[in-house]
Amino acid sequence: MFVKLVETISVWVIPLMIGLIPLWALYKKVPLYDTFIKGAKEGLGVGLRIIPYLVAILVAIGMFRASGAIDLLAQVLSPVLNLIGMPADVLPLAIIKPLSGSGALGITSEIANQHGGDSYMARLAAVMTGSSETTLYVIAVYFGAVGVTRLRHALIAGLVADVAGLLAALFISQIMFL
């Protein structure tokens, strides 16, 4: 029953948002097209400013994956992961996700190809991919783009939220898919 409810909601959420947001803007008398164009112009400017930060973080991620450090860490931590019911195969995803969304998507794709798209592992990887943020990427790129130099509590809060999201994804996946 719970699974059916989630499936029904997930089918209708995005179409409803796509329809309701423009209707709300019209109700508030927001010039929809002009606002969209203004936002697109600002987005291009931000895109140009963040390119150096983006290149730096992507090079770092590539080096981290190519070094084999992720696989070594998965082997070392597998006894701890077994205690919480987390398969060691998804640890690389949990490590990469705070660094890179595209890297996490690549690992999720590898897991789905290796275990099958309808397997528990693939479903867990998909839920984990959507349950956390690319915290280090956001800090490096967006904080750098606007000139924030003191992170204060942003890094710790973001990483704690990532861990909470990943644990919640594990818990929910165990309930729904096992």
C-alpha positions in Angstrom: 0.0 0.0 0.0 2.8 2.4 1.0 4.7 1.6 -2.3 1.5 2.3 -4.4 1.0 5.7 -2.6 4.6 6.7 -3.3 4.4 5.6 -6.9 1.1 7.6 -7.4 2.6 10.7 -5.8 5.8 10.5 -7.8 3.9 10.3 -11.1 2.0 13.5 -10.4 4.4 15.7 -8.5 6.5 17.1 -11.4 3.5 17.7 -13.8 1.7 19.5 -10.9 4.7 21.7 -10.2 5.2 22.5 -13.9 1.6 23.6 -14.1 1.2 25.3 -10.7 4.4 27.5 -10.7 3.4 29.4 -13.8 -0.2 29.7 -12.6 1.1 31.1 -9.3 3.3 33.6 -11.1 0.3 34.7 -13.2 -1.8 35.1 -10.1 0.9 37.2 -8.5 1.2 39.3 -11.7 4.8 38.4 -12.3 5.9 39.0 -15.9 6.7 35.4 -16.6 8.7 35.6 -19.9 10.7 38.7 -18.8 11.5 37.1 -15.5 12.6 33.8 -17.2 14.9 35.7 -19.6 16.4 37.7 -16.8 17.1 34.5 -14.9 18.6 32.9 -17.9 21.0 35.8 -18.4 22.1 35.7 -14.8 22.6 32.0 -15.0 25.0 32.3 -18.0 27.0 34.9 -16.0 27.3 32.6 -13.0 28.2 29.7 -15.4 31.1 31.7 -16.7 32.3 32.6 -13.3 32.3 29.0 -11.9 34.1 27.3 -14.8 37.6 27.5 -13.1 36.2 26.0 -9.8 34.3 23.4 -11.8 37.5 22.3 -13.7 39.5 22.1 -10.4 36.9 19.9 -8.6 36.4 17.6 -11.6 40.2 17.0 -11.9 40.4 16.2 -8.2 37.5 13.7 -8.5 39.2 12.1 -11.5 42.4 11.7 -9.6 40.6 10.3 -6.5 38.8 7.6 -8.6 41.8 6.7 -10.7 44.0 6.2 -7.7 41.9 3.3 -6.4 41.6 5.0 -3.0 37.8 4.5 -3.0 38.0 0.7 -3.6 40.6 0.4 -0.8 38.5 2.4 1.6 35.5 0.2 0.7 37.5 -2.9 1.6 38.7 -1.5 4.9 35.2 -0.3 6.0 33.2 -3.3 4.9 33.0 -4.8 8.5 31.5 -1.5 9.7 29.2 -1.3 6.7 27.9 -4.8 7.4 26.7 -3.7 10.9 24.4 -1.1 9.4 23.3 -3.3 6.5 25.1 -1.2 3.8 26.6 -3.2 0.9 30.3 -2.3 0.4 29.5 -1.9 -3.4 27.6 1.4 -2.7 30.3 2.9 -0.5 32.1 4.5 -3.5 28.8 6.2 -4.3 28.5 7.5 -0.7 32.0 8.9 -0.9 31.8 10.5 -4.4 28.3 12.0 -4.0 29.4 15.0 -1.8 32.1 15.7 -4.5 30.3 15.3 -7.8 26.8 14.6 -9.0 28.0 13.3 -12.4 30.6 11.1 -10.7 27.8 9.7 -8.4 25.6 9.1 -11.4 28.5 7.2 -13.1 28.9 5.0 -10.1 25.1 4.5 -9.9 25.1 3.4 -13.5 28.0 1.0 -12.9 26.1 -0.5 -10.0 23.0 -0.9 -12.1 25.0 -2.5 -15.0 26.8 -4.8 -12.6 23.8 -6.0 -10.5 20.9 -5.3 -12.9 18.6 -2.3 -13.0 15.8 -3.8 -10.8 18.2 -5.3 -8.2 18.2 -4.1 -4.6 21.7 -2.7 -5.1 20.6 -0.6 -8.1 17.6 0.7 -6.3 19.6 1.5 -3.2 22.1 3.4 -5.3 19.4 5.3 -7.1 17.8 6.4 -3.7 21.2 7.3 -2.3 22.0 9.4 -5.4 18.9 11.4 -4.8 19.2 11.6 -1.0 22.2 13.8 -0.6 23.8 16.9 -2.0 27.1 17.5 -3.7 28.3 19.5 -0.7 32.0 19.9 -1.5 31.1 20.7 -5.1 28.6 23.4 -4.0 31.1 24.9 -1.5 34.0 24.9 -4.0 32.0 26.2 -7.0 29.3 28.5 -5.6 31.0 29.8 -2.6 34.1 30.5 -4.8 31.9 32.2 -7.4 30.5 34.7 -4.9 33.8 35.2 -3.0 32.9 33.4 0.3 36.2 32.6 2.0 35.1 31.7 5.5 33.0 28.5 5.4 32.1 28.7 9.1 29.8 25.8 9.7 28.7 25.2 6.1 31.0 22.2 5.5 30.3 20.4 8.7 26.5 21.0 8.4 26.5 19.9 4.8 28.5 16.7 5.4 26.3 15.8 8.5 23.2 16.3 6.3 24.8 14.1 3.6 25.4 11.3 6.1 21.8 11.6 7.4 20.5 11.5 3.9 22.5 8.4 3.0 21.4 6.6 6.2 17.8 7.5 5.6 18.2 6.2 2.0 19.5 3.0 3.3 16.7 2.7 5.9 13.9 3.5 3.4 15.4 1.2 0.8 15.5 -1.7 3.2 11.9 -1.1 4.0 10.7 -0.7 0.4 13.0 -3.0 -1.5 14.0 -5.9 0.7 
